[in-house]
Amino acid sequence: MATAKVAITLERHLLSEVDALVKAHAYPSRSNAIQEAVAEKLRRINGERLARECAKLDSAREQEIAEEGMAWEHEEWPEY
């Protein structure tokens, strides 16, 4: 995967925590630790977005649609 260099500003206590993780060999480098943190945050944001969109669904209507589709498929299945 292609990477790009960026410059960031962190509070000193955050950088100290990242450095402690690197020193403890939890991550091979600051860059790797920060990259994983950003990726995790993005996964959470995307998961929350999915949850919000799913909450908008009408579960009764979704059930009707699912059962409609299953009934149609059942008619098409061969007899064994």
MDAnalysis code that builds the backbone (N, CA, C; Angstrom):
import MDAnalysis as mda
import numpy as np

u = mda.Universe.empty(240, n_residues=80, atom_resindex=np.repeat(np.arange(80), 3), trajectory=True)
u.add_TopologyAttr("name", ["N", "CA", "C"] * 80)
u.add_TopologyAttr("resid", np.arange(1, 81))
u.add_TopologyAttr("resname", ["MET", "ALA", "THR", "ALA", "LYS", "VAL", "ALA", "ILE", "THR", "LEU", "GLU", "ARG", "HIS", "LEU", "LEU", "SER", "GLU", "VAL", "ASP", "ALA", "LEU", "VAL", "LYS", "ALA", "HIS", "ALA", "TYR", "PRO", "SER", "ARG", "SER", "ASN", "ALA", "ILE", "GLN", "GLU", "ALA", "VAL", "ALA", "GLU", "LYS", "LEU", "ARG", "ARG", "ILE", "ASN", "GLY", "GLU", "ARG", "LEU", "ALA", "ARG", "GLU", "CYS", "ALA", "LYS", "LEU", "ASP", "SER", "ALA", "ARG", "GLU", "GLN", "GLU", "ILE", "ALA", "GLU", "GLU", "GLY", "MET", "ALA", "TRP", "GLU", "HIS", "GLU", "GLU", "TRP", "PRO", "GLU", "TYR"])
u.atoms.positions = np.array([
    [0.842, -1.174, 0.000],
    [0.000, 0.000, 0.000],
    [0.886, 1.235, 0.000],
    [0.536, 2.195, -0.809],
    [1.319, 3.430, -0.889],
    [1.155, 4.247, 0.383],
    [2.219, 4.877, 0.788],
    [2.174, 5.722, 1.974],
    [2.586, 7.134, 1.604],
    [2.240, 8.072, 2.472],
    [2.621, 9.468, 2.273],
    [3.081, 10.025, 3.607],
    [4.052, 10.892, 3.556],
    [4.539, 11.527, 4.782],
    [3.651, 12.711, 5.121],
    [3.374, 12.855, 6.424],
    [2.626, 14.010, 6.915],
    [3.298, 14.500, 8.188],
    [3.122, 15.742, 8.451],
    [3.621, 16.302, 9.712],
    [2.414, 16.530, 10.610],
    [2.524, 16.119, 11.867],
    [1.424, 16.309, 12.810],
    [1.962, 16.949, 14.087],
    [1.061, 17.541, 14.813],
    [1.404, 18.120, 16.099],
    [0.618, 17.361, 17.160],
    [1.329, 16.855, 18.163],
    [0.697, 16.115, 19.254],
    [1.016, 16.785, 20.578],
    [0.092, 16.643, 21.503],
    [0.400, 17.088, 22.863],
    [1.539, 16.215, 23.384],
    [2.396, 16.804, 24.201],
    [3.585, 16.086, 24.681],
    [3.238, 14.794, 25.414],
    [2.176, 14.811, 26.202],
    [1.833, 13.591, 26.948],
    [1.411, 12.464, 26.005],
    [0.768, 12.808, 24.889],
    [0.400, 11.771, 23.914],
    [1.633, 11.192, 23.247],
    [2.552, 12.067, 22.884],
    [3.781, 11.594, 22.263],
    [4.574, 10.724, 23.235],
    [4.572, 11.086, 24.511],
    [5.259, 10.264, 25.519],
    [4.632, 8.881, 25.614],
    [3.300, 8.828, 25.523],
    [2.629, 7.522, 25.566],
    [2.961, 6.688, 24.338],
    [2.997, 7.326, 23.182],
    [3.369, 6.616, 21.947],
    [4.802, 6.106, 22.065],
    [5.701, 6.950, 22.546],
    [7.095, 6.541, 22.710],
    [7.218, 5.372, 23.687],
    [6.412, 5.372, 24.741],
    [6.442, 4.265, 25.701],
    [6.009, 2.958, 25.034],
    [5.007, 3.031, 24.162],
    [4.561, 1.832, 23.441],
    [5.653, 1.312, 22.502],
    [6.334, 2.233, 21.849],
    [7.435, 1.837, 20.956],
    [8.570, 1.218, 21.771],
    [8.895, 1.848, 22.902],
    [9.965, 1.325, 23.761],
    [9.619, -0.065, 24.294],
    [8.333, -0.298, 24.572],
    [7.885, -1.606, 25.065],
    [7.709, -2.618, 23.930],
    [8.067, -2.227, 22.718],
    [7.972, -3.078, 21.524],
    [6.539, -3.452, 21.166],
    [5.570, -2.615, 21.577],
    [4.184, -2.822, 21.154],
    [4.029, -2.416, 19.687],
    [4.837, -1.467, 19.252],
    [4.875, -1.001, 17.867],
    [6.331, -0.824, 17.467],
    [6.634, -1.036, 16.191],
    [8.030, -0.882, 15.758],
    [8.482, 0.578, 15.661],
    [7.517, 1.504, 15.536],
    [7.887, 2.910, 15.375],
    [6.719, 3.815, 15.758],
    [7.043, 5.080, 15.951],
    [5.989, 6.075, 16.193],
    [5.009, 6.082, 15.021],
    [5.577, 6.078, 13.834],
    [4.755, 6.139, 12.633],
    [3.743, 4.998, 12.595],
    [4.212, 3.797, 12.890],
    [3.330, 2.634, 12.876],
    [2.244, 2.754, 13.935],
    [2.592, 3.203, 15.130],
    [1.620, 3.352, 16.210],
    [0.544, 4.365, 15.840],
    [0.950, 5.486, 15.292],
    [-0.003, 6.528, 14.934],
    [-0.861, 6.084, 13.759],
    [-0.249, 5.403, 12.789],
    [-1.008, 4.900, 11.646],
    [-2.101, 3.938, 12.105],
    [-1.775, 3.026, 13.010],
    [-2.770, 2.082, 13.507],
    [-3.867, 2.785, 14.299],
    [-3.501, 3.811, 15.059],
    [-4.496, 4.561, 15.827],
    [-5.476, 5.275, 14.901],
    [-4.967, 5.878, 13.849],
    [-5.834, 6.570, 12.892],
    [-6.741, 5.560, 12.184],
    [-6.185, 4.431, 11.777],
    [-6.983, 3.406, 11.100],
    [-8.096, 2.890, 12.012],
    [-7.778, 2.662, 13.273],
    [-8.791, 2.186, 14.222],
    [-9.898, 3.220, 14.401],
    [-9.529, 4.479, 14.527],
    [-10.524, 5.544, 14.685],
    [-11.433, 5.615, 13.468],
    [-10.871, 5.497, 12.280],
    [-11.679, 5.528, 11.063],
    [-12.631, 4.337, 11.000],
    [-12.168, 3.152, 11.420],
    [-13.055, 1.975, 11.456],
    [-14.224, 2.229, 12.404],
    [-13.939, 2.817, 13.558],
    [-15.007, 3.122, 14.520],
    [-16.009, 4.113, 13.949],
    [-15.503, 5.160, 13.324],
    [-16.394, 6.165, 12.734],
    [-17.282, 5.511, 11.685],
    [-16.683, 4.692, 10.824],
    [-17.461, 4.021, 9.785],
    [-18.457, 3.040, 10.379],
    [-18.090, 2.341, 11.441],
    [-19.012, 1.421, 12.109],
    [-20.167, 2.155, 12.755],
    [-19.879, 3.301, 13.344],
    [-20.932, 4.103, 13.950],
    [-21.884, 4.636, 12.887],
    [-21.329, 4.999, 11.745],
    [-22.170, 5.490, 10.652],
    [-23.107, 4.380, 10.191],
    [-22.591, 3.166, 10.068],
    [-23.416, 2.040, 9.668],
    [-24.519, 1.801, 10.691],
    [-24.167, 1.869, 11.975],
    [-25.168, 1.672, 13.029],
    [-26.254, 2.743, 12.960],
    [-25.868, 3.991, 12.709],
    [-26.860, 5.075, 12.595],
    [-27.787, 4.832, 11.411],
    [-27.223, 4.405, 10.290],
    [-28.052, 4.150, 9.116],
    [-28.982, 2.956, 9.342],
    [-28.486, 1.933, 9.999],
    [-29.318, 0.766, 10.284],
    [-30.462, 1.118, 11.231],
    [-30.210, 2.031, 12.152],
    [-31.236, 2.449, 13.100],
    [-32.391, 3.156, 12.390],
    [-32.131, 3.695, 11.214],
    [-33.168, 4.385, 10.453],
    [-34.123, 3.409, 9.766],
    [-33.718, 2.165, 9.646],
    [-34.533, 1.184, 8.940],
    [-35.773, 0.821, 9.740],
    [-36.836, 0.549, 9.030],
    [-38.075, 0.066, 9.647],
    [-37.966, -1.455, 9.701],
    [-37.749, -1.990, 10.887],
    [-37.482, -3.430, 11.001],
    [-38.657, -4.279, 10.514],
    [-39.877, -3.824, 10.742],
    [-41.039, -4.592, 10.272],
    [-41.046, -4.645, 8.743],
    [-40.774, -3.526, 8.104],
    [-40.757, -3.485, 6.637],
    [-39.605, -4.330, 6.088],
    [-38.452, -4.260, 6.722],
    [-37.317, -5.068, 6.291],
    [-37.645, -6.557, 6.393],
    [-38.352, -6.940, 7.460],
    [-38.761, -8.343, 7.643],
    [-39.709, -8.760, 6.524],
    [-40.662, -7.876, 6.185],
    [-41.592, -8.165, 5.084],
    [-40.835, -8.395, 3.777],
    [-39.895, -7.515, 3.502],
    [-39.115, -7.627, 2.264],
    [-38.335, -8.937, 2.247],
    [-37.713, -9.287, 3.371],
    [-36.937, -10.527, 3.450],
    [-37.835, -11.739, 3.225],
    [-38.994, -11.730, 3.853],
    [-39.903, -12.874, 3.703],
    [-40.469, -12.958, 2.300],
    [-40.727, -11.807, 1.679],
    [-41.176, -11.782, 0.294],
    [-40.158, -12.462, -0.604],
    [-38.902, -12.087, -0.435],
    [-37.837, -12.660, -1.248],
    [-37.689, -14.152, -1.016],
    [-37.825, -14.573, 0.229],
    [-37.688, -15.994, 0.545],
    [-38.855, -16.785, -0.038],
    [-40.060, -16.236, -0.023],
    [-41.227, -16.930, -0.572],
    [-41.046, -17.140, -2.071],
    [-40.547, -16.119, -2.754],
    [-40.335, -16.219, -4.191],
    [-39.297, -17.283, -4.497],
    [-38.210, -17.305, -3.734],
    [-37.158, -18.289, -3.961],
    [-37.675, -19.696, -3.696],
    [-38.503, -19.835, -2.681],
    [-39.014, -21.155, -2.312],
    [-39.821, -21.752, -3.459],
    [-40.579, -20.922, -4.150],
    [-41.374, -21.402, -5.283],
    [-40.485, -21.922, -6.406],
    [-39.285, -21.390, -6.506],
    [-38.367, -21.757, -7.583],
    [-37.526, -22.994, -7.262],
    [-37.460, -23.373, -5.991],
    [-36.600, -24.490, -5.608],
    [-37.168, -25.799, -6.129],
    [-36.295, -26.648, -6.662],
    [-36.784, -27.947, -7.155],
    [-37.173, -28.868, -5.999],
    [-38.093, -29.761, -6.278],
    [-38.539, -30.760, -5.281],
    [-37.471, -31.864, -5.220],
    [-37.082, -32.261, -4.027],
    [-36.095, -33.344, -3.885],
    [-36.733, -34.581, -3.360],
])
